[in-house]
Amino acid sequence: MYLKRQVFLVLGLSKSGRAATEFLLSEKAVTYIYDDISSDRVEQTATALVDLGARRVQKEDLPRMTEICDALVLSPGIPIDHPIAVAFKRNHRAVIGETELAARYMRCPMIAVTGTNGKTTTVSMLAQTLERGGLSAKACGNIGSPMIDYCTLSDNAVAVAEISSFQLETIQSIRPHIAMILNITEDHLNRHYNMENYVFLKGKLLKNCTETEYAVLNYDDPIVRGFAEKTKANVLYFSVKERVSGAYYEEGNLYFGKEKILSASDLPIGGLHNVQNALAVIVAAKIMGIKNVDIVAALTDFKGIKHRVETVDTINGITFIDDSKGTNVDATLKAVEAMKADTVLLLGGKNKGYDYGKLFSFLPKTKVVHAVLYGENRFALLKAAREYNFEKITVCDGFDFAVQVAALKATSGQTVLLSPASASFDQFANYEERGDKFVEIVRSFIRTGNQTSTIEQHDTEDGVCDDIIQDGEDAE
């Protein structure tokens, strides 16, 4: 791509869209911008980008863009079958994303991590480990900082990139030095339509890897393990079930080859899924030449990430845990498995196309004693709960009320876990905002000294919350 001689349309002015526009303008590319959404945030972003030299497009001018522009830069929140993207493809124009743009201009080595769950934890843990080992490592991508912000890093740095399936839709040329796939379970089917498409997208991370690159794969996931047959990269595995060529878990310890690295009990974050994440980090760190002493120091110092099985506080003997990042069934199951005390589980949000039967068929085997269902998909959750005879449920509407109901249902010694198994977009901009709201509500319990201060309690049976009243109004 010769940016100075080409014309671009950036569709979507979220964080990645803004970053892509700023990069293109810095390279003297003619850049048009547009967003389907009208909001104060979009207006502020558009105004700032126009001040930098971007050209704003009005809706009625969009059909002309396929003739004017050489390429469409699609924000990851916008699907590849959006009408504008389809029009560009039909007119033989390039459709790329900010991540693809960054990959084409990235100067430093890249470690790219994808998978259904554990991406953010693994990327954060790995960046910390590489830093401890003396490398300049920058966590970027879907973790919060657009990759394009780091494409001018020197080759002495390492970009550790979280790559989502949304970003993989528009990736063609990415070739990371280490491509890591953690796991693949049902997710985002409302966007990708079926598991075949979803698996295909995850596999794109390995597409351009050659014998000079590495693939780090989860041996315990048969889909992920199968990618070894489709890549030219050097394959190393991680496993919590078997000794593999790579890192593995055995008798409470984490090994790389025949070397014991550390004991699982030394990891400050619990759960078998975090053992898996640590094993993946060990493999990548060893490839990058990090010494064992630095790997151990980094892993034992890692405190986890915000909104992922994060303890907020204990109030009146009830522990409140924020797992707002649990946006799919598999993530929620992992969070539930990590619970040590009887748990009231908060479930709900925007439906991503899941079969919730898997969730409710498993809950009776866990510490979950009650589920509070809320949000846009609450009746889909209720239907699945009934089908699997899970009757310890309360159905609410709004998120705030649901948190208070969960606090009311819990007793001293129990846990209230927010792990929604759903996207946040019915009521929030993202899972971070949802988690922050949960923390805010819990903090309000501390201020009032009573976690049920705004709820009038009645003698009720478990079920739909017809008899719980908030501020004098019947709950929906």
C-alpha positions, -999 to +999 in steps of 0.1 A: +000+000+000+013+035-009-006+056+016+003+089+001-013+080-032-044+062-020-078+072-006-095+056+024-129+055+041-128+046+078-161+032+088-167+033+126-152+059+149-146+038+180-111+036+195-097+015+166-113+036+140-100+068+155-065+053+158-066+041+121-077+076+109-049+093+129-023+069+115-035+074+079-035+112+082+000+111+097+011+092+066-006+119+044-033+096+031-066+111+020-090+098+046-128+100+048-147+091+079-182+079+087-201+063+115-237+048+115-242+058+151-251+094+161-239+102+196-220+129+215-189+107+216-190+101+178-195+138+172-165+147+194-143+121+177-154+132+142-147+169+150-113+161+164-104+140+133-117+167+109-094+192+126-065+168+118-075+168+081-101+140+078-130+145+054-164+137+069-189+118+048-227+123+049-250+093+046-263+103+012-227+104-002-218+069+009-227+052-025-200+074-041-173+062-018-168+029-036-157+049-066-137+075-048-119+053-023-092+026-028-099+008+005-124+006+034-110+004+069-137-014+090-139-011+127-141-045+145-175-037+159-189-036+124-195-070+107-179-079+074-214-083+058-223-046+066-238-031+034-210-007+029-184-034+032-203-056+007-205-027-017-167-021-015-161-058-022-185-059-051-166-029-066-133-047-062-121-024-034-100-036-004-117-041+029-093-042+058-093-034+095-071-014+118-054-046+129-045-055+093-033-020+086-011-022+117+002-057+107+013-043+073+034-015+089+045-032+122+083-029+126+088-050+157+082-087+163+047-097+172+032-123+195-005-127+186-030-144+209-065-155+201-090-179+215-125-178+229-115-172+265-083-162+284-069-138+258-067-107+280-053-126+310-027-144+288-016-112+270-013-093+302+006-121+319+029-126+289+037-089+285+046-087+322+068-118+319+087-105+288+092-071+306+106-090+336+129-108+313+143-075+299+123-070+268+102-039+260+068-056+256+036-037+248+002-053+252-021-041+225-049-050+201-083-061+215-069-056+251-075-018+249-047-001+229-051-004+191-022-022+174-018+007+150-005+028+180+025+005+182+034-001+146+063+023+147+080+006+177+116-003+171+126-039+165+139-040+201+103-040+213+077-068+212+040-062+204+019-087+224-015-085+206-048-098+216-067-107+184-105-112+184-126-131+158-140-097+148-105-084+140-097-117+122-126-110+098-105-083+080-070-097+085-050-110+055-013-105+059-006-109+097+024-131+103+033-131+140+066-146+153+045-165+178+008-173+170-010-186+201-045-202+201-058-208+236-092-225+231-123-225+209-158-228+222-191-214+211-191-176+209-203-147+187-226-170+167-250-141+163-223-125+141-204-154+126-236-176+120-221-210+128-191-227+145-175-235+111-171-198+103-159-191+138-133-219+138-121-207+103-116-172+116-095-184+145-073-204+122-065-174+101-040-163+127-018-192+115-024-188+078+008-169+069+032-185+094+062-203+079+089-225+092+106-194+109+075-188+131+060-206+160+025-219+168+016-223+204-015-245+207-038-259+234-033-297+231-064-303+253-087-286+228-092-310+199-101-282+175-070-262+184-048-292+184-060-299+148-045-266+136-011-282+139-018-301+107-026-269+088+004-247+096+040-247+085+050-231+118+070-249+145+044-262+168+047-263+206+018-273+229+005-266+264-016-291+283-031-298+317-038-334+309-007-349+292+031-345+288+035-326+255+063-310+235+061-277+253+046-269+287+024-292+308+008-296+342+016-327+363+010-335+400+005-298+409+035-284+390+041-266+357+068-280+335+085-270+303+101-301+288+116-319+318+122-287+337+099-278+366+091-241+364+069-236+394+040-251+415+005-242+406+000-232+442+025-204+436+001-188+411-018-159+428-048-164+406-068-196+410-086-220+386-074-246+362-080-222+333-054-199+348-029-228+350-036-232+312-029-195+306+003-197+326+015-227+306+009-209+274+029-179+287+057-203+297+060-217+262+060-182+246+085-169+271+109-198+265+107-192+228+116-156+234+146-166+255+133-155+290+151-172+319+132-194+343+139-171+373+122-142+354+093-163+343+086-175+379+090-139+393+065-126+367+039-153+371+039-153+409+036-115+409+007-114+384-025-102+402-050-108+374-070-084+353-099-061+360-134-076+357-121-112+355-131-131+387-121-100+407-131-098+443-148-064+450-154-066+487-170-086+515-200-070+531-220-085+560-202-118+553-211-118+516-183-117+491-190-099+458-170-110+427-168-091+394-165-114+363-181-090+339-156-102+313-174-136+314-194-128+282-199-164+270-211-197+285-176-212+287-161-182+305-189-183+330-185-220+336-148-215+343-156-187+368-183-208+385-158-238+388-134-214+407-160-206+434-152-221+468-184-210+486-221-213+478-228-187+451-256-165+438-250-161+401-259-130+381-267-139+345-279-119+316-274-092+289-274-094+251-278-128+235-249-138+214-266-169+199-258-194+226-274-226+237-278-219+274-286-256+281-249-263+285-248-238+313-279-249+332-271-286+328-238-280+345-248-255+373-262-283+396-227-297+398-213-265+411-216-242+441-243-221+425-274-221+448-294-194+430-293-176+397-307-141+391-315-135+355-318-100+340-314-081+307-325-086+272-320-123+271-335-131+306-364-151+291-341-171+269-321-179+300-353-187+319-364-211+292-331-230+293-332-231+331-367-246+330-357-272+304-330-284+326-350-282+358-329-256+374-355-239+396-335-217+419-340-186+398-352-151+400-360-130+369-355-092+369-353-065+343-327-039+350-291-046+360-291-024+391-321-041+405-307-075+397-275-069+417-296-058+447-318-089+444-287-111+442-274-094+474-308-101+490-307-137+481-272-143+494-265-150+531-234-146+552-206-169+540-219-170+504-207-153+473-225-130+447-208-136+413-214-114+383-205-137+354-232-129+328-225-154+300-238-126+278-226-095+260-232-062+277-246-042+248-282-043+259-275-018+287-238-009+285-212+002+260-189-027+270-182-053+297-159-028+314-187-003+319-209-032+332-182-043+357-177-007+369-214-004+375-214-036+395-186-023+417-204+010+421-235-007+433-215-029+457-197+001+470-231+018+477-239-012+500-209-002+521-220+034+523-255+025+534-243-003+556-270-026+542-269-044+509-307-046+507-315-011+518-334-002+486-353-035+484-385-043+503-383-080+511-414-102+511-419-139+518-417-154+484-408-186+467-380-188+442-391-178+407-400-147+388-396-117+410-432-104+412-430-098+449-398-079+452-403-041+450-377-014+442-385+022+450-422+014+452-425+000+417-432-036+406-402-052+389-409-062+353 
